Amino acid sequence: MTTATEPNNLGDLLKFEQDALYSRDEITVATGQDLALGAVVGRNTASSEIAALDPSADDGSEIAIGVMAETVDATAATTPAVMIARHALVARRALVWPSSITAAQMTTALAQLEQRGIVAREGA
């Protein structure tokens, strides 16, 4: 029998957010990015564009500032999108991390998100 696998949706990631969409920000995703729902992201300080978290960068994208609320393919051009930016509870298992991230870097990024009020919990 064939098994169907459904990708995560926003309900799998976002378990609580403030009323009136307060937890969300409209953003611009940088050209060259292909971000999945739940991707942990940073902001390039020079362009203010959002990119995948890169702990080895020194352009601002090394600091976790949010979590993508949708999948965005910006490989060809900057693309508008929505991210979870503050006061939210997300399922830790639904977060998408860079493939090369270390456990220590992940711990740092989770602390950075928590400073913004984005709490990632197991079992949420």
PLY file of the C-alpha trace (Angstrom):
ply
format ascii 1.0
element vertex 124
property float x
property float y
property float z
element edge 123
property int vertex1
property int vertex2
end_header
0.00 0.00 0.00
1.25 3.48 -0.87
1.79 5.91 1.98
1.15 9.60 1.42
3.31 12.09 3.29
1.91 15.55 3.83
4.33 18.44 4.40
4.01 20.61 7.49
1.46 23.40 7.43
1.24 26.54 9.58
-0.81 24.67 12.20
2.02 22.16 12.64
4.45 25.02 13.36
2.51 27.80 15.06
0.80 26.76 18.30
0.00 30.21 19.71
0.21 33.79 18.51
-1.06 37.13 19.79
-4.40 38.45 18.56
-4.77 40.60 15.45
-1.71 39.03 13.79
0.57 40.97 16.18
3.08 38.10 16.07
3.60 38.39 12.31
5.65 40.77 10.17
5.52 41.34 6.44
9.07 40.99 5.16
11.18 40.87 2.00
13.15 37.68 1.40
16.56 38.22 -0.20
17.25 37.05 -3.74
18.79 33.58 -3.83
16.84 32.25 -0.85
14.54 29.22 -0.89
13.01 29.15 2.58
10.74 26.45 3.94
7.85 26.98 6.32
9.46 27.00 9.77
12.90 28.14 8.59
14.75 30.11 11.24
15.87 33.38 9.67
18.03 36.44 10.20
18.05 39.94 8.70
20.85 41.38 6.57
21.54 44.70 8.30
22.63 46.45 5.08
19.58 45.55 2.97
17.00 44.74 5.69
16.17 41.60 3.67
15.52 38.25 5.32
17.75 35.23 4.74
18.19 31.79 6.23
20.00 31.83 9.57
23.76 31.63 8.95
25.70 31.42 12.23
29.01 31.95 10.40
27.90 35.20 8.71
28.72 38.73 9.87
25.99 40.63 8.01
23.18 40.26 10.55
21.86 36.94 9.26
23.81 35.22 12.04
21.21 36.46 14.56
17.90 34.58 14.68
15.05 37.10 14.45
12.09 34.99 13.35
10.57 31.92 11.78
9.06 31.72 8.31
5.25 31.47 8.36
5.19 30.22 4.77
7.41 28.59 2.14
9.08 31.16 -0.10
11.10 30.66 -3.28
13.08 33.85 -3.82
15.82 32.24 -5.90
15.17 34.59 -8.85
14.17 37.85 -7.12
13.35 39.38 -3.77
9.94 38.18 -2.65
7.44 39.47 -0.09
6.52 37.03 2.66
5.37 36.69 6.27
7.40 35.59 9.29
6.62 34.97 12.93
8.49 37.82 14.60
7.33 38.04 18.22
5.16 36.64 21.03
4.45 33.17 19.72
4.74 29.51 20.64
6.14 27.26 17.92
6.73 23.52 17.74
10.46 22.92 17.97
10.18 19.82 15.78
8.76 21.97 12.95
11.70 24.41 12.87
13.97 24.20 9.83
17.68 24.73 10.52
20.71 25.17 8.25
22.24 21.78 7.53
25.62 22.75 9.01
24.35 24.19 12.32
25.94 22.86 15.49
24.12 22.07 18.72
25.71 25.11 20.39
24.67 27.41 17.52
21.13 26.03 17.69
21.00 26.71 21.43
22.16 30.29 20.80
19.56 30.79 18.05
16.77 29.43 20.25
17.81 31.88 22.99
17.78 34.73 20.44
14.26 33.77 19.36
13.15 33.57 22.98
14.42 37.12 23.56
11.91 38.17 20.88
9.15 36.20 22.60
9.23 33.26 20.19
9.27 30.16 22.37
10.06 26.82 20.75
8.86 23.82 22.73
9.12 20.09 22.25
5.73 18.46 22.09
3.98 21.75 21.31
0 1
1 2
2 3
3 4
4 5
5 6
6 7
7 8
8 9
9 10
10 11
11 12
12 13
13 14
14 15
15 16
16 17
17 18
18 19
19 20
20 21
21 22
22 23
23 24
24 25
25 26
26 27
27 28
28 29
29 30
30 31
31 32
32 33
33 34
34 35
35 36
36 37
37 38
38 39
39 40
40 41
41 42
42 43
43 44
44 45
45 46
46 47
47 48
48 49
49 50
50 51
51 52
52 53
53 54
54 55
55 56
56 57
57 58
58 59
59 60
60 61
61 62
62 63
63 64
64 65
65 66
66 67
67 68
68 69
69 70
70 71
71 72
72 73
73 74
74 75
75 76
76 77
77 78
78 79
79 80
80 81
81 82
82 83
83 84
84 85
85 86
86 87
87 88
88 89
89 90
90 91
91 92
92 93
93 94
94 95
95 96
96 97
97 98
98 99
99 100
100 101
101 102
102 103
103 104
104 105
105 106
106 107
107 108
108 109
109 110
110 111
111 112
112 113
113 114
114 115
115 116
116 117
117 118
118 119
119 120
120 121
121 122
122 123
